[in-house]
Amino acid sequence: MEDLYAVLGVSRTATEEEIRKAYRKLARQYHPDANPGDPKAEERFKEIGHAYDVLGNAEKRREYDARLAFGGRRPAGGPGGGPGGGGGGMGDFADMFSSLFRGGRQGGREGAATAGARRGADVEVEVSLSFAQAMSGVQVPVSVESPVACSQCGGSGAKPGSSPRLCPDCKGRGVRGRDAGSFAFSEPCPRCGGNGTVIDDPCPTCKGQGSTRSRSQIQVKVPAGVKDGTRIRLKGRGQAGTRGGPAGDLEVVTRVAPSPLFARKGDDLVVNVPVTFAEAALGAQVEVPTHEGKRVKLTVPAGSQDGRSLRVPGQGAPRLKGEGRGDLIATLRLQVPRELTKKQRDALERYAKLDEQDPRELLFS
């Protein structure tokens, strides 16, 4: 039985996020666009997609883990294990997992049309935004090149006018049993490759793959307040599924250019505000900018020190989760004049004579 955890390179106790990250990394590495004309990379890409299709789905993963715990085996005799066995035994248990690997579909005409269907892979793209666009929200065009259902065969892989038929070896199950002493194992059917169907007359357009590559452009709505690295998932806008399977998702990752004025701290924005010695010592009202280009009044308390932070409520970044905005945090930066006029120098010298406090006293205490 194939170890899907090994395919993705993760442990069997991996979290959903670890599985997702491993899949994205490998999918980018082995994507056909990154390996043109490399059949081994294409096959590896399919294996990765299949592994994520199972392990990325909580229900499928639970069933797979249970089957993995039993080594894919079932008793050859006894309840549910052979002729005369009752229902509800390990035979039914193994059959349930056989159903999993052929998409949960049974034989017959419906099975012939849909057996072997697989969900399309997820697609990840990055969009570049200015800081202003991230704050206000924007619609951006995203160009995606991915497999789409073949227009000639409708994704079946068979030549128009024909259709896939149930694999005569596995009867559409996608797996076949193999006896090994007192146990029976299931393995992918070698004739149909686990799809459950065979195509006698492949579609000439897609060569039996059921999909062709196409570039499409869609408009993605980026909400106000996104950060660098925010992920926006669009259901069903990824790669087309094979043989009638559902499409994967499109995940848009935002890359936000830094602002020359503002630093981001969660939903708060931090801005450095220069103040003179007199303003810091005596107190003052100063204006500070917002990310929208407006000006707001800020009260600088008398005796403020360099680096003191003052908060302006509701003038930060829009919150992605919940309503309202973060705050604007103004960090005071004391500005020392590079040059002084004679009057300024005389005034400071008089002040220095009046200042009896030694600011370095604590250094020697």
Helices and strands as residue ranges (DSSP letters): H 4-8, H 16-30, H 39-55, H 58-69, E 73-75, H 90-101, H 109-114, E 123-129, H 131-136, E 138-149, E 165-166, E 175-180, E 183-188, E 197-198, E 211-222, E 231-234, E 250-256, E 262-265, E 268-275, H 277-282, E 284-289, E 295-300, E 309-312, E 328-334, H 342-354, G 361-364
